[in-house]
């Protein structure tokens, strides 16, 4: 009994409050780090991702500058003087090895080699060869990593685009941005985790479509939100005529009650996603107009991006908006710039496309760097496949084009845990096959997720009886490009 009384006396009210305070503090910290964790069901808490990286991330956010239509690597970042030496000669069968061709060149009897009509020079400490069409990107050679050995399974635009964006060539799979939203959430509760910006260049363009930024089988809250170049950057965001902010709030409150009742009755998780979307739209009414107003940017920023950055819907304007969105906590910003499909008239079209993107792409990297954001922001630039080393159709030095080539092509990456100032991988002297350090689309996705602090094999979602992931059943991290 004496021992019991001693134990009881030791547990005073002060002792109880001290211990309780620590527990309450832990709960508060948990709710801040994982918003909504206490409202989740047991099976949701057991999910692999809960809005936090699984390990220390090298990047916090992504800006993906997708060059839709596939820019030629042989006119940009993969210099092949051998093609100029053998101009007009037939591609050796030992190099092509009977590899698959598109319907546009499969009927050709000859495959005349075509060297680039544009000059290349070495830049930066790595001595990277960069085309004269990209002088501004050449100026940031020490900040970027050029990967020359991407390869893909798809040979036509639609499946190749879909593969890069969703990890599968067929539709109805979550896009990369949707996976990021599902796995990591947003750093800003007033903005979506995943935003999409569209622009059109002056070349022959391939279209883009909503399945590229779809949520697939994930909740619709993870779908990419498209920003337009019109008067309303996000459609249907403004209050209807005759309705003010207070009446909108009252309407949403009542609608939320009705949706909650519906959820209790049917248990459809998409109902909860709708509630979240309505609330997000309400918060975006204040955040979006301020973000999309580029007129307040200082003169030196406008000069760096170019005057086009003040024209809504241009590539330059979207690059500047991407920086503002990323700076404000948007997890994944996806740009699509159309016009890179040069099957013919490459000499006439590609310089115009390069002019559209060169200055603004380099400005984005420099802008992030001077703001101290590049180290935590991963910037990606590239298309869905490459271009052939031979001329499509009849041989002509003055007006040539290149067909699709999935076997090897170039992209570049910067910031967010990427080794700066380096060139990764090698292709053969004909620019047709990879001879060192191949990188598949699955490898590309696995590496991006790793940079974001996510194990690509554990970011999964159960659908139709199996667990899906962005990298499906493949993918290896590419440590050679990681800082």
Number of C-alpha atoms within 10 A of each C-alpha: 6 7 8 9 9 10 11 10 10 12 10 11 10 10 11 11 11 11 11 12 12 11 12 11 11 12 13 12 12 14 13 11 13 14 14 11 15 12 9 10 9 9 7 12 13 10 14 14 20 19 18 16 18 18 12 13 18 21 23 24 28 26 24 21 25 22 22 26 30 29 27 28 26 27 25 22 23 26 24 21 16 15 22 14 12 15 20 19 16 15 20 12 10 7 13 14 8 8 8 12 17 12 10 12 17 11 10 12 9 18 23 23 23 29 23 22 16 13 13 21 13 14 18 16 11 14 14 22 21 25 23 17 20 21 18 17 24 23 15 19 27 19 23 24 24 26 24 25 25 24 24 20 14 21 19 18 18 19 17 25 24 24 24 23 26 30 24 22 17 13 17 16 26 28 28 26 28 30 26 25 24 25 23 22 24 21 18 13 15 20 23 25 29 28 24 22 25 19 19 20 22 16 21 20 17 17 14 17 9 11 19 26 26 24 25 19 15 21 17 19 23 27 27 27 20 18 19 17 18 10 8 14 17 19 12 10 16 16 13 9 6 6 10 11 12 9 12 13 13 11 11 16 15 11 14 19 12 12 16 16 13 14 15 10 9 10 12 11 11 14 20 18 15 16 19 15 16 17 17 16 19 19 15 20 18 14 14 19 13 11 14 21 13 18 10 8 11 9 9 9 15 20 12 16 25 15 12 17 23 18 13 20 19 20 29 27 24 31 27 24 22 27 19 17 24 23 16 16 18 27 26 30 26 26 23 22 27 25 24 26 25 25 18 17 15 23 18 14 18 24 18 17 22 20 16 19 23 20 20 25 24 23 24 22 24 19 19 20 16 9 9 11 21 22 16 20 28 25 24 21 17 21 25 32 30 28 26 26 26 27 27 24 20 12 19 14 14 11 14 22 25 24 25 27 26 23 25 28 32 26 24 20 23 25 26 24 23 25 21 21 19 20 21 19 18 18 21 14 15 23 27 21 20 20 14 13 16 20 23 20 23 24 20 19 24 23 22 26 25 23 27 27 19 23 20 23 17 14 21 21 19 12 10 8 6 9 12 19 20 28 23 15 9 16 19 17 20 18 11 11 19 18 12
